[in-house]
Amino acid sequence: MSIQSRMDLTNPSPTLPGGVLSALQGLPGRFIVRGHGGRCWDQFDQTYIDYICGYGPIIIGHCNAEVNQAVIQQLELGIIFPSYTTLHYQLNATLKRIFPYTDCCLFMKTGSEAISAAIRLARAFTGRATIFRCGFHGWHDAFISPYTSWHLFEADPFPPRYIPGIPQDPTAALVVSWDGEDFQQLADLFQAHRPSVAALILDPIQLREPFEENLRQLRKLTEEEGALLILDEIKTGFRVSLNGVQGLYNIKPDITVLSKAISNGFPLAVVLGQPKIMGLIQSARIMGTYNNELVSIAAALKTISILERSGSITRLWELGQKLIDGTNEILNRYRLIEDIQAVAYRWPCMPALWFHQHSERAQNLKSSLINELARHGVLILANHPSFICLEHNKQDVDDTLAAMDAAVLSCLTTINNQ
Ligand SMILES: Cc1ncc(COP(=O)(O)O)c(C=O)c1O
């Protein structure tokens, strides 16, 4: 049965809930029906170079044959049993080898729930309640940020906002946002909340430059305050380096949270820590029906083995840098570089097309350029990290740059004709 005949996409239901992924931006009525490597296709067989990559999980490429084979093999054996299996132990051992500061794993399904588990463990271990948070940590009540945007490369120009549906109750006061920039403010916060801070949880992409120095300062400060450092490596793990930001800068967190790239798109999140912390899982009653599900464990083992092949992550950096340099050359040529820039969202493996927050011209061009890029076969995010996968290649980058040139020209021509 063909993909098109399985679903009627000529008249998609207008009542589908929003979700993260809806119809293609700029291409109403077009939906992705299949993917392969670094590309995906809509129901009319139009091809797109995909830099959204599922918002980060696709690290090798869509529909990878080796990962699929591992998954099919597991499907034939069964996917959820009353005990751990050798696969769980294998993945635990693999993660211990890659993340040497940790010893035990808690397997879960989504990043948001793994963050909630990490927070509960930190509170249980320290006997303290307050959490300092920095960056994006998912959608759960206490951790969706009203203070800064989901994550920003520049400082947030907007005032704090109320998120409907989240009670403004005392638990909200136990979670304090820090912007990743002002260390004096952080020191003051520690002082104001001493000695009740259980942990600082950091999404590394929110931390400002000088990154390494700031990361070390955070580690030192948390140690001095008796608070845990939780590294939320959901975006950075297996992407900026195999062992994430902590491997790149040799930083020792107390708890690590991984997800996204660990299993090339299969739903898996992992909390990692020392036994003295992870031993509290049972008394803290952290459990879930699907925690032991095996298809994503099989996918993770295969994904990690592919990533461990020499040089794979270096390629993500190299292609990302090529995309950034080429894009900036085009933006410079069209005299747009003051308003729009391609940047490494801290690391070139996560390039971002950045429309400056304070530039009216940039804000006016934002959606038209993204839409025009989609029409030219490139799916990329605005003011958000985009993602390179291993199966993107030089030709994809060259095709992207040609599309960028045409898309910019088309947007400027439209503006000039208005
Ligand atoms: C750093 C970080 N933490 C947590 C999350 C939440 O993960 P999930 O969407 O799987 O709940 C995300 C998702 O983008 C993330 O980037």
The ligand as an ORCA input file, in Angstrom:
! r2SCAN-3c Opt
* xyz 0 1
  C      17.376     20.986     26.898
  C      16.014     20.347     26.864
  N      15.479     19.870     27.994
  C      14.272     19.277     27.999
  C      13.528     19.141     26.850
  C      12.175     18.470     26.881
  O      12.216     17.229     26.245
  P      10.875     16.590     25.665
  O      10.410     17.469     24.561
  O      11.302     15.217     25.193
  O       9.902     16.491     26.775
  C      14.047     19.638     25.649
  C      13.268     19.550     24.406
  O      13.523     20.209     23.433
  C      15.325     20.261     25.654
  O      15.868     20.761     24.533
*
